[in-house]
Amino acid sequence: MRVRFHQSLGDLKEKLLVMAGLAEQSIERAVEAFRTRDLSLCAQIDASEAEINRYEREIDQMALDLLAMEQPMAIDLRFILSVIKINSDVERVGDSAVNIIERVRELQAFAPVDMPVDIPRMASLATDMVRRAIQAFIEGDAEAAQKVLALDDAVDKLNRSAYFSLLNVMREQPHQTLQALNTLVIARSLERVADHATNIAEDVVFWIRGADVRHYVAPAVVDGTGAERV
């Protein structure tokens, strides 16, 4: 019975990895569609979205069946609970790709124009976070997952910079407002991808260590003068 149970856990993990690969590919294709305005890539993402949604339903059902029939304890229970949460975040990464191609389709109505935002750089950082978080999940490596959490600040910084830069475009070049707004939504979607990668990494830490690291704040440190430093 235990052999069969652990085989089921392996099947659950494998299915989630396939789904994660599809979601990561969708983000990469969405950013390429933005860069090249290739609508054929948008169609591919639509097809992948349907497949990702199917995987999400199947994974949730498999996980719930294992919880109901096997009543796992300790680390196996945390693994299944983490899979359920990671499954949701991976599906939302796919949703972010769809949000991006919706904006790409909107931009087709306008002549290409350079915006003061490094979308490829944001995408590279966000997808790297997803890749690292999933690799930490594959290897059951809480330390690697913990390192992913520190990467989110760089994407947040780029997103804030994009907001202010595009706000200036809208003020100074109002005829480009719609292009700027669409680009802003794309930047925001990539920032959300990084957030989902952070969630996945947190769930890996929970699975392996049983520790909840959400909303972690570094403790204050008291220096030699008795003053607190954060």
C-alpha positions as CSV (number, residue, x, y, z in Angstrom):
1,M,0.0,0.0,0.0
2,R,2.8,2.5,0.9
3,V,4.6,1.7,-2.4
4,R,1.4,2.5,-4.3
5,F,0.9,5.6,-2.3
6,H,4.4,7.0,-3.0
7,Q,3.9,6.1,-6.7
8,S,0.8,8.2,-6.7
9,L,2.8,11.1,-5.1
10,G,5.3,10.7,-7.9
11,D,2.6,10.8,-10.5
12,L,1.2,14.0,-8.9
13,K,4.6,15.6,-8.9
14,E,5.2,14.7,-12.5
15,K,1.9,16.1,-13.7
16,L,2.6,19.4,-11.9
17,L,6.0,19.6,-13.5
18,V,4.5,19.2,-17.0
19,M,1.9,21.9,-16.2
20,A,4.7,24.2,-14.9
21,G,6.6,23.7,-18.1
22,L,3.6,24.8,-20.2
23,A,3.1,27.9,-18.1
24,E,6.7,28.9,-18.3
25,Q,6.7,28.4,-22.1
26,S,3.5,30.5,-22.3
27,I,5.2,33.5,-20.6
28,E,8.2,33.3,-22.9
29,R,6.0,33.1,-25.9
30,A,3.9,36.0,-24.7
31,V,6.9,38.3,-24.3
32,E,8.2,37.2,-27.7
33,A,4.7,38.1,-29.1
34,F,5.0,41.5,-27.5
35,R,8.5,42.0,-29.0
36,T,7.7,40.8,-32.5
37,R,3.9,41.4,-32.6
38,D,3.5,37.8,-33.8
39,L,-0.1,36.9,-33.4
40,S,0.5,33.2,-34.2
41,L,2.3,33.0,-30.8
42,C,-0.9,34.4,-29.2
43,A,-2.9,31.5,-30.7
44,Q,-0.4,29.0,-29.3
45,I,-0.8,30.5,-25.8
46,D,-4.6,30.3,-26.1
47,A,-4.2,26.5,-26.8
48,S,-1.7,26.1,-23.9
49,E,-4.1,27.9,-21.6
50,A,-6.8,25.3,-22.2
51,E,-4.3,22.5,-21.5
52,I,-3.0,24.2,-18.3
53,N,-6.5,24.6,-17.0
54,R,-7.1,20.9,-17.7
55,Y,-4.0,20.0,-15.7
56,E,-5.1,22.2,-12.9
57,R,-8.4,20.4,-12.5
58,E,-6.7,16.9,-12.7
59,I,-4.0,17.8,-10.2
60,D,-6.5,19.1,-7.7
61,Q,-8.6,16.0,-8.0
62,M,-5.6,13.7,-7.6
63,A,-4.5,15.6,-4.5
64,L,-7.9,15.6,-2.9
65,D,-8.3,11.8,-3.6
66,L,-5.0,11.2,-1.9
67,L,-6.0,13.2,1.1
68,A,-9.3,11.5,1.4
69,M,-8.2,7.9,0.8
70,E,-4.7,7.8,2.3
71,Q,-5.0,10.3,5.2
72,P,-1.2,11.1,5.0
73,M,0.7,12.4,7.9
74,A,3.7,14.8,8.4
75,I,5.8,15.5,5.4
76,D,3.6,13.6,2.9
77,L,0.6,15.7,4.1
78,R,2.6,18.9,3.7
79,F,3.7,17.8,0.2
80,I,0.1,17.3,-1.0
81,L,-1.0,20.6,0.6
82,S,1.9,22.3,-1.1
83,V,1.1,20.8,-4.5
84,I,-2.5,22.1,-4.2
85,K,-1.2,25.6,-3.6
86,I,1.6,25.5,-6.2
87,N,-0.9,24.2,-8.7
88,S,-3.0,27.3,-8.3
89,D,0.1,29.6,-8.7
90,V,1.2,27.8,-11.8
91,E,-2.2,28.2,-13.3
92,R,-2.1,31.9,-12.6
93,V,1.3,32.2,-14.3
94,G,-0.5,30.8,-17.4
95,D,-3.2,33.5,-16.8
96,S,-0.6,36.2,-16.8
97,A,0.6,35.0,-20.2
98,V,-3.0,35.4,-21.5
99,N,-3.2,38.9,-20.0
100,I,-0.1,39.8,-21.9
101,I,-1.3,38.6,-25.2
102,E,-4.6,40.4,-24.8
103,R,-2.5,43.6,-24.5
104,V,-0.4,42.5,-27.5
105,R,-3.6,42.2,-29.6
106,E,-4.7,45.7,-28.4
107,L,-1.3,47.1,-29.5
108,Q,-1.8,45.8,-33.1
109,A,-4.0,48.8,-33.7
110,F,-1.0,51.1,-33.2
111,A,2.3,51.7,-34.9
112,P,5.2,50.2,-33.0
113,V,6.8,52.7,-30.6
114,D,9.6,52.3,-28.0
115,M,8.5,52.6,-24.4
116,P,10.9,53.3,-21.5
117,V,10.4,49.9,-20.0
118,D,12.7,46.9,-20.3
119,I,10.0,44.2,-20.7
120,P,12.4,41.5,-21.8
121,R,14.5,42.1,-18.7
122,M,11.5,41.9,-16.4
123,A,10.4,38.7,-18.2
124,S,13.9,37.1,-17.9
125,L,14.0,37.8,-14.1
126,A,10.4,36.6,-13.5
127,T,10.7,33.4,-15.6
128,D,14.1,32.7,-13.9
129,M,12.3,32.9,-10.5
130,V,9.7,30.4,-11.7
131,R,12.3,28.1,-13.1
132,R,14.3,28.2,-9.8
133,A,11.2,27.7,-7.7
134,I,10.1,24.7,-9.7
135,Q,13.7,23.3,-9.6
136,A,13.7,23.7,-5.8
137,F,10.4,21.7,-5.8
138,I,11.8,19.0,-8.0
139,E,14.8,18.6,-5.7
140,G,13.0,19.2,-2.5
141,D,15.6,21.9,-1.7
142,A,14.4,24.4,0.9
143,E,17.6,26.4,0.8
144,A,17.3,26.9,-3.0
145,A,13.7,27.9,-2.5
146,Q,14.7,30.4,0.2
147,K,17.0,32.1,-2.3
148,V,14.2,32.7,-4.7
149,L,12.4,34.9,-2.2
150,A,15.3,37.4,-2.3
151,L,14.9,37.8,-6.1
152,D,11.5,39.3,-6.0
153,D,12.8,42.8,-5.0
154,A,14.5,43.2,-8.4
155,V,11.3,42.6,-10.3
156,D,9.3,44.9,-8.0
157,K,11.9,47.6,-8.6
158,L,11.6,47.3,-12.3
159,N,7.8,47.4,-12.0
160,R,7.9,50.6,-10.0
161,S,10.3,52.2,-12.5
162,A,7.9,51.1,-15.3
163,Y,5.0,52.8,-13.6
164,F,6.7,56.1,-13.2
165,S,8.3,56.1,-16.6
166,L,5.0,55.2,-18.4
167,L,3.1,57.8,-16.3
168,N,5.5,60.4,-17.7
169,V,4.8,59.2,-21.2
170,M,1.1,59.6,-20.7
171,R,1.6,63.1,-19.4
172,E,4.1,64.3,-22.0
173,Q,2.8,62.4,-25.0
174,P,-0.9,61.9,-24.5
175,H,-1.3,60.5,-28.0
176,Q,0.6,57.4,-26.8
177,T,-1.5,56.9,-23.7
178,L,-3.1,53.7,-24.9
179,Q,0.2,52.2,-25.8
180,A,1.6,53.2,-22.5
181,L,-1.3,51.7,-20.6
182,N,-1.0,48.4,-22.4
183,T,2.7,48.2,-21.7
184,L,2.0,49.0,-18.0
185,V,-0.4,46.1,-17.8
186,I,2.2,43.8,-19.3
187,A,4.8,45.0,-16.8
188,R,2.3,44.4,-14.0
189,S,1.6,40.9,-15.3
190,L,5.3,40.0,-15.2
191,E,5.5,41.4,-11.6
192,R,2.6,39.0,-10.8
193,V,4.6,36.1,-12.3
194,A,7.4,36.9,-9.9
195,D,4.9,37.0,-7.0
196,H,3.6,33.5,-8.0
197,A,7.2,32.2,-8.2
198,T,7.7,33.6,-4.6
199,N,4.6,31.8,-3.5
200,I,5.8,28.5,-5.0
201,A,9.2,28.9,-3.2
202,E,7.4,29.6,0.1
203,D,5.4,26.4,-0.4
204,V,8.5,24.4,-1.0
205,V,10.0,25.6,2.3
206,F,6.7,24.7,4.0
207,W,6.8,21.2,2.5
208,I,10.4,20.5,3.5
209,R,10.8,22.3,6.8
210,G,7.2,22.7,8.0
211,A,7.9,26.5,8.3
212,D,5.6,29.2,7.2
213,V,7.8,31.9,5.6
214,R,5.0,34.1,4.1
215,H,5.2,37.8,4.9
216,Y,8.6,37.3,6.5
217,V,10.2,40.4,8.0
218,A,13.8,40.4,9.1
219,P,14.2,40.9,12.9
220,A,15.6,44.1,14.2
221,V,19.2,44.1,15.3
222,V,20.4,46.1,18.3
223,D,23.8,47.8,17.7
224,G,26.4,48.8,20.3
225,T,24.5,52.0,21.2
226,G,21.4,50.2,22.1
227,A,19.6,51.5,19.0
228,E,17.6,49.1,16.8
229,R,18.6,48.5,13.2
230,V,16.4,46.5,10.7
